[in-house]
Amino acid sequence: MTSSVVTRFAPSPTGMLHIGGARTALFNWAFAKANGGKMLLRIEDTDRARSTDESVAAILDGLSWLGIEWDGDPISQFARVARHKEVAEQLLAEGKAYRCYCSQDELAEMREKARAEGRPPRYDGTWRDRDPSEAPEGVNPVVRIKAPREGQIVVRDHVQGDVTFAAENLDDFIIMRSDGTPTYMHAVVVDDHDMGVTHIIRGDDHLTNAARQQVIFEAMGWPVPEMSHIPLIHGPDGAKLSKRHGALGAASYRAMGYLPDALCNYLARLGWAHGDDEIFSRDQLVEWFSLDGLNKAAARFDFKKLENLNAHYIRTSTPDALYAAMVPLAEELERPDDKAGLEAHRDTVLAALPELQPRAKTVVELIDGAQFIYQPRPLPLDEKAAGLLDDDARALIGRLASELTALSAWDHDTIDAAVRSFAEAEDLKLGKVAQPLRAALTGKAVSPGIFDVMLLIGQEETLARLGDIAV
């Protein structure tokens, strides 16, 4: 490939950046980068009733969070309506399109007749060759392309192979509506040509659109971009992906605590493969990505696999990188106490992260795990922690606190020796002391190593928390 490769991601701003769209953007980005080309971003906002600025912002935010960068400014399809009309006028002037004056009643009658005769309910070409002088007055016509009436239209596709459509099954479809606005089919072709798009990578729900779009490309004498139609993502049960499977917006995955690198890695493996490699960096994705690696079979979304992959990325990330994800997520989740605590105890949180990372699968779990560092006293106890702190355990905590008060040094070895000595004196196994101690110091039954916890919060805070519990 050469630097002339141009791909595009073209979402409709009628909602969030859903997970299927994010994967399409990722593949377009990776292919462009792999070939020294460009990925352009086109906002297909011609549906004015449903397009919103909020959706545009959500799409841009989702792409930015995922690290999927586009070249140049986003292009508004609506802003190009005059150009779409210009091309339609050219097709009319060259006799490759025509104005159709059929009313809705006439079209309905046409469809009913076709059904009665066992034919597909398509437009029958009534105005294809009629003299414009026969046009009724006061009727705003649509513009229809003259589609081929015989032979075959072959879409050459990198994923699906050669897909053949019988021309007789395509009618003279509309390219300009009666109100002078372009149809999606027409606008896409004009935009792709004018933007210099060389490769189109998109979902296979657009495969039938490709045949119609090819008609317009060829009518204009324009080169047809190379096509790659990828199967849609399915749920674990093989059904079409729904919200219960994971058909959520990119922002939802961020809110659930997934890292963008982990999500990109997972999405790349949904429909593309490089041997048996499951875990790879963005740089490796770009290095390895090719259209030949795209799969023809539908991929199945599996939250458990995504969670396990995210856990790997959390384990292997640096504390600085994770801290940088935790603070804004706490703000996004409207957890001001966590945000304030994380910021006020930054150094302690960073020191604790190597202990928290192996225990967390999401950034949310990291935040929850770090709460023991900054939660105000007396610490709230979760159900399991409260169950560990009966009257006997509280008395035990009181006796242990006395021993710890006498320590002149506060380091891991000294704390370890003191607690073990106390357990031996009480004729208890270490776990019987460590469990209520953990509950008292963190409010939870699970935490980093208890001696690490005591070291992180310091001797004064340790003794104060034990004093809150002791009887």
C-alpha positions in Angstrom: 0.0 0.0 0.0 1.0 3.6 -0.5 0.4 6.8 1.4 -2.6 7.4 -0.8 -4.7 5.2 1.4 -7.7 7.1 2.8 -10.3 5.5 5.0 -13.3 7.2 6.7 -15.5 6.7 9.7 -19.0 8.0 9.1 -21.3 7.9 12.1 -24.8 9.3 12.2 -25.1 11.7 15.2 -28.4 10.3 16.5 -27.0 8.8 19.7 -23.9 7.5 21.4 -20.8 6.0 19.9 -21.9 2.4 20.2 -19.5 -0.5 20.5 -20.0 -1.7 16.9 -19.3 1.8 15.6 -16.2 2.0 17.8 -14.9 -1.2 16.2 -15.5 0.1 12.7 -13.6 3.3 13.6 -10.8 1.2 15.1 -10.4 -0.9 11.9 -10.4 2.1 9.7 -7.9 3.9 11.9 -5.6 0.8 12.1 -5.7 0.2 8.3 -4.9 3.8 7.5 -2.1 3.9 10.0 -0.7 0.6 8.9 -0.4 2.0 5.3 0.8 5.5 6.1 -2.6 6.9 5.1 -5.3 9.0 6.6 -8.6 8.3 8.4 -11.2 11.0 7.9 -14.3 11.6 10.1 -17.6 12.4 8.4 -20.6 13.2 10.5 -23.6 12.0 8.5 -26.1 14.6 9.9 -28.5 14.9 7.0 -31.3 13.6 9.2 -31.9 16.9 10.8 -34.8 15.7 12.9 -32.7 13.1 14.8 -29.2 14.6 14.6 -28.1 16.4 17.7 -25.0 18.4 18.9 -25.0 16.3 22.0 -24.6 13.1 19.9 -21.8 14.7 17.9 -20.0 15.6 21.1 -20.5 12.1 22.5 -19.0 10.5 19.3 -16.0 12.8 19.4 -15.5 12.2 23.1 -15.8 8.4 22.7 -13.2 8.3 19.8 -10.8 10.6 21.7 -11.1 8.4 24.9 -10.4 5.3 22.8 -7.3 7.0 21.3 -8.8 6.8 17.7 -7.5 9.9 16.0 -8.9 11.3 12.8 -7.1 13.5 10.3 -8.3 17.0 9.7 -11.6 18.5 10.9 -14.8 16.4 11.1 -16.8 16.9 7.9 -20.5 17.6 8.1 -22.5 15.9 5.4 -25.4 18.3 5.8 -23.0 21.2 5.0 -22.4 19.6 1.6 -26.0 19.5 0.4 -25.3 22.0 -2.4 -22.5 19.7 -3.8 -24.8 16.6 -3.6 -27.4 18.6 -5.7 -24.7 19.7 -8.2 -23.8 16.0 -8.9 -27.5 15.1 -9.2 -27.9 17.9 -11.8 -24.9 16.6 -13.7 -26.5 13.1 -13.8 -29.7 14.6 -15.1 -27.9 16.6 -17.8 -26.1 13.5 -18.9 -29.3 11.4 -19.1 -28.2 9.1 -16.3 -30.9 10.2 -14.0 -34.4 11.6 -14.4 -37.2 13.4 -12.5 -40.0 11.3 -11.3 -43.4 12.8 -10.6 -45.2 9.8 -9.2 -47.5 10.5 -6.3 -47.6 8.5 -3.1 -50.9 6.9 -4.2 -49.4 5.9 -7.6 -46.4 4.4 -5.9 -48.6 2.4 -3.5 -50.7 1.2 -6.4 -47.5 0.1 -8.2 -46.4 -1.9 -5.2 -49.7 -3.6 -4.8 -49.8 -4.6 -8.4 -46.3 -6.0 -8.2 -47.2 -8.1 -5.1 -50.3 -9.4 -6.8 -48.2 -10.5 -9.7 -45.6 -12.1 -7.4 -42.9 -9.6 -8.2 -40.9 -7.6 -5.6 -42.6 -4.3 -4.8 -40.2 -2.0 -6.6 -40.6 1.2 -8.6 -41.4 0.3 -12.2 -39.6 3.1 -14.1 -42.7 4.9 -15.1 -40.9 8.2 -15.7 -37.6 6.8 -16.9 -38.1 7.6 -20.5 -41.1 9.9 -20.5 -40.9 13.3 -22.0 -40.5 16.0 -19.2 -43.3 18.0 -21.0 -45.7 15.5 -19.6 -44.9 16.5 -16.0 -47.9 17.5 -14.0 -48.0 21.0 -12.7 -47.4 21.8 -9.0 -45.6 18.6 -8.3 -42.1 18.6 -6.8 -40.4 15.6 -8.4 -37.8 13.3 -6.9 -34.6 12.5 -8.9 -34.0 8.8 -9.6 -30.8 7.2 -11.0 -31.1 5.1 -14.1 -30.0 1.7 -12.7 -29.0 -1.1 -15.1 -31.9 -3.3 -16.0 -30.1 -6.4 -16.9 -26.9 -8.2 -16.2 -25.2 -8.3 -12.8 -23.6 -5.9 -10.3 -20.6 -7.4 -8.7 -19.3 -6.0 -5.4 -15.7 -7.0 -5.0 -15.2 -7.3 -1.2 -12.1 -8.2 0.8 -14.2 -10.0 3.4 -17.2 -11.4 1.6 -15.5 -12.1 -1.7 -17.3 -11.3 -4.9 -21.0 -10.6 -4.1 -23.3 -10.6 -7.1 -26.6 -8.7 -7.4 -29.0 -9.3 -10.3 -29.6 -5.9 -11.9 -33.3 -6.7 -12.3 -33.6 -6.7 -8.5 -32.5 -3.1 -8.3 -35.0 -0.4 -9.1 -34.3 3.2 -10.2 -33.7 4.4 -6.6 -34.1 8.0 -5.5 -31.0 10.1 -5.1 -32.7 13.5 -4.4 -36.0 13.9 -2.5 -38.8 16.1 -3.6 -37.7 18.7 -1.0 -34.3 19.0 -2.7 -32.3 17.1 -0.1 -30.1 14.1 -1.0 -30.8 10.6 0.0 -28.2 8.8 2.2 -27.2 6.6 -0.8 -26.3 9.6 -3.0 -24.7 11.8 -0.3 -22.4 8.9 0.7 -21.1 8.4 -2.8 -20.4 12.0 -3.5 -18.7 12.5 -0.1 -16.6 9.4 -0.5 -15.4 10.6 -3.9 -14.7 14.2 -3.0 -12.9 13.1 0.2 -10.7 10.8 -1.8 -11.7 7.7 0.1 -9.9 4.6 -1.3 -11.1 2.0 1.2 -14.4 1.6 2.8 -14.5 -0.6 5.9 -18.0 -0.9 7.5 -20.6 -3.4 8.8 -22.0 -6.0 6.4 -25.5 -4.5 7.0 -24.3 -2.0 4.3 -23.6 -4.7 1.7 -26.8 -4.2 -0.3 -26.1 -0.5 -0.1 -22.8 -1.1 -1.8 -24.5 -2.4 -4.9 -26.6 0.7 -5.2 -23.7 3.0 -4.4 -21.6 1.3 -7.1 -24.3 2.3 -9.6 -23.8 6.0 -8.8 -20.0 5.7 -8.8 -20.1 4.1 -12.2 -22.6 6.6 -13.6 -20.3 9.4 -12.6 -17.2 7.6 -14.0 -15.6 7.6 -10.6 -13.4 4.8 -9.2 -15.2 2.6 -6.8 -13.4 2.4 -3.4 -12.2 -1.0 -2.3 -14.8 -2.5 0.0 -14.6 -4.6 3.2 -17.9 -5.4 4.8 -17.4 -6.9 8.3 -19.9 -9.1 10.0 -21.8 -7.4 12.9 -21.0 -8.2 16.5 -23.3 -10.8 18.1 -24.0 -11.6 21.7 -22.6 -14.7 23.4 -25.9 -16.5 22.4 -25.4 -15.7 18.7 -28.3 -13.3 18.7 -27.9 -9.7 17.4 -26.0 -7.6 20.0 -28.3 -5.9 22.4 -27.8 -3.8 25.6 -27.9 -6.9 27.7 -25.0 -8.3 25.7 -22.9 -5.1 25.7 -24.3 -2.9 23.0 -23.6 0.2 25.0 -21.8 3.5 24.3 -18.1 4.0 24.7 -18.9 6.3 27.7 -20.6 3.4 29.4 -17.5 1.2 29.2 -15.4 4.1 30.6 -18.0 4.4 33.5 -17.7 0.7 34.2 -14.0 1.1 34.6 -12.6 -0.4 31.4 -9.3 1.0 30.1 -9.3 2.3 26.6 -6.3 0.2 25.6 -8.0 -3.0 26.9 -11.3 -2.1 25.1 -9.4 -1.4 21.8 -7.5 -4.7 22.1 -10.7 -6.6 22.7 -12.6 -4.9 19.9 -9.7 -5.6 17.5 -10.1 -9.3 18.2 -13.9 -9.1 17.4 -13.6 -9.7 13.7 -9.9 -9.6 13.1 -7.0 -11.9 13.9 -3.3 -12.1 13.8 -2.5 -15.8 14.3 -3.2 -16.8 17.9 -2.2 -13.4 19.4 -4.8 -12.3 21.9 -3.0 -9.5 23.7 -1.2 -6.8 21.8 -0.5 -3.1 21.9 -1.8 -0.4 19.6 1.6 -0.2 17.9 1.4 -4.0 17.3 -2.2 -3.7 16.0 -1.0 -1.1 13.5 2.1 -3.1 12.5 0.0 -6.3 11.9 -3.3 -5.0 10.6 -4.3 -6.1 7.1 -7.7 -6.6 5.4 -6.7 -10.3 5.0 -7.1 -10.7 8.8 -10.7 -9.6 8.8 -13.0 -12.5 9.6 -16.1 -13.6 7.6 -17.8 -15.1 10.6 -19.7 -13.0 13.1 -17.8 -12.3 16.3 -19.4 -12.9 19.7 -19.2 -10.3 22.5 -18.2 -11.8 25.8 -18.1 -9.5 28.9 -16.1 -12.1 30.8 -13.3 -12.1 28.3 -13.3 -8.3 28.2 -13.2 -8.2 32.0 -10.2 -10.7 32.1 -8.4 -8.7 29.4 -9.0 -5.5 31.3 -7.6 -7.1 34.5 -4.5 -7.9 32.5 -4.1 -4.3 31.4 -4.6 -3.1 35.0 -2.0 -5.5 36.3 0.5 -4.4 33.7 -0.2 -0.6 33.8 1.9 1.8 35.7 0.5 3.3 39.0 0.8 6.8 37.4 -1.3 5.7 34.4 -4.0 4.1 36.6 -4.1 7.1 39.0 -4.7 9.3 36.0 -7.7 7.2 35.1 -9.1 6.9 38.6 -9.5 10.6 39.5 -11.5 11.7 36.4 -13.6 8.5 36.7 -14.5 9.3 40.3 -15.6 12.7 39.1 -17.6 11.3 36.1 -19.3 8.8 38.5 -20.2 11.7 40.8 -18.2 10.4 43.7 -16.8 13.6 45.1 -15.6 12.1 48.3 -13.5 9.6 46.3 -12.2 12.3 44.0 -11.2 14.5 46.9 -9.6 11.6 48.8 -7.6 10.4 45.8 -6.3 13.9 45.2 -5.5 14.6 48.8 -3.6 11.3 49.3 -2.0 11.0 45.9 1.3 9.7 47.0 -0.2 7.1 49.3 -2.6 5.9 46.6 0.3 5.6 44.2 2.2 3.5 46.8 -0.8 1.3 47.3 -1.6 0.6 43.7 1.0 -2.2 43.2 -0.9 -4.0 45.9 -4.4 -3.1 44.6 -3.7 -3.9 40.9 -3.6 -7.7 41.2 -7.0 -7.7 42.9 -8.9 -5.4 40.5 -10.5 -6.1 37.2 -11.8 -2.5 36.6 -10.8 1.0 37.5 -14.0 1.2 39.6 -12.6 -1.7 41.7 -9.3 0.2 42.0 -11.2 3.2 43.4 -13.1 1.0 45.8 -9.9 -0.7 46.9 -8.2 2.6 47.6 -10.9 3.9 49.9 -9.3 2.5 53.0 -6.6 5.1 52.6 -8.8 8.2 52.9 -12.2 7.3 54.2 -13.0 9.4 57.3 -13.2 7.8 60.7 -15.0 5.8 62.0 -14.8 3.7 58.8 -18.0 2.2 57.5 -18.0 -1.6 57.7 -19.3 -3.7 54.8 -21.4 -6.8 55.8 -18.5 -9.2 55.8 -16.2 -6.9 57.8 -19.0 -6.3 60.4 -19.4 -10.1 60.7 -15.8 -10.4 61.6 -15.9 -7.9 64.4 -17.9 -9.5 67.2 -17.3 -8.6 70.9 -14.5 -11.1 71.2 -12.8 -9.7 68.1 -13.2 -6.1 69.3 -11.6 -7.1 72.7 -8.8 -8.8 70.7 -8.3 -5.6 68.7 -8.0 -3.6 71.9 -5.2 -5.8 73.3 -3.4 -5.7 69.9 -3.6 -1.9 69.9 -1.8 -1.7 73.2 1.1 -3.8 71.8 1.3 -1.7 68.6 1.3 1.6 70.6 4.6 0.5 72.2 6.4 0.1 68.9 9.2 2.6 68.4 9.7 1.7 64.7 7.0 1.4 62.0 8.3 -0.6 59.2 7.1 -3.8 57.5 9.4 -6.2 59.4 8.6 -4.6 62.8 4.9 -4.7 62.3 5.0 -8.3 61.0 7.0 -9.4 64.0 4.8 -7.6 66.5 1.5 -9.0 65.1 2.9 -12.5 64.9 4.2 -12.4 68.4 0.8 -11.2 69.6 -1.0 -14.0 67.8 1.4 -16.5 69.4 0.8 -15.0 72.9 -2.9 -15.3 72.3 -2.5 -18.9 71.1 -4.1 -18.0 67.8 -3.2 -18.6 64.2 -2.1 -15.4 62.4 -5.2 -15.4 60.2 -7.5 -15.2 63.3 -5.8 -12.0 64.2 -5.3 -10.6 60.6 -9.0 -11.0 59.6 -10.5 -8.8 62.3 -7.5 -6.5 62.0 -8.2 -6.0 58.3 -11.8 -5.4 58.9 -11.0 -2.7 61.5 -8.4 -1.0 59.4 -10.2 -1.1 56.0 -13.9 -1.7 56.7 -13.7 -4.6 54.3 -12.9 -8.3 54.4 -10.6 -8.1 51.4 -7.7 -5.7 51.0 -4.0 -5.5 50.2 -1.7 -7.4 52.7 -2.6 -6.1 56.1 1.0 -5.2 57.0 1.1 -3.1 53.8 -2.1 -1.4 54.8 -0.7 -0.5 58.2 2.4 0.8 56.6 0.5 2.9 54.1 -1.8 4.6 56.6 0.9 5.0 59.2 1.1 4.2 63.0 -1.1 7.1 64.2 -4.0 6.4 61.8 -3.7 2.6 62.5 -4.0 3.1 66.2 -6.9 5.6 65.8 -8.9 3.2 63.7 -8.3 0.3 66.1 -9.4 2.6 68.9 -12.7 3.1 67.1 -13.3 -0.6 67.1 -11.8 -1.8 70.4 -13.8 -2.5 73.5 
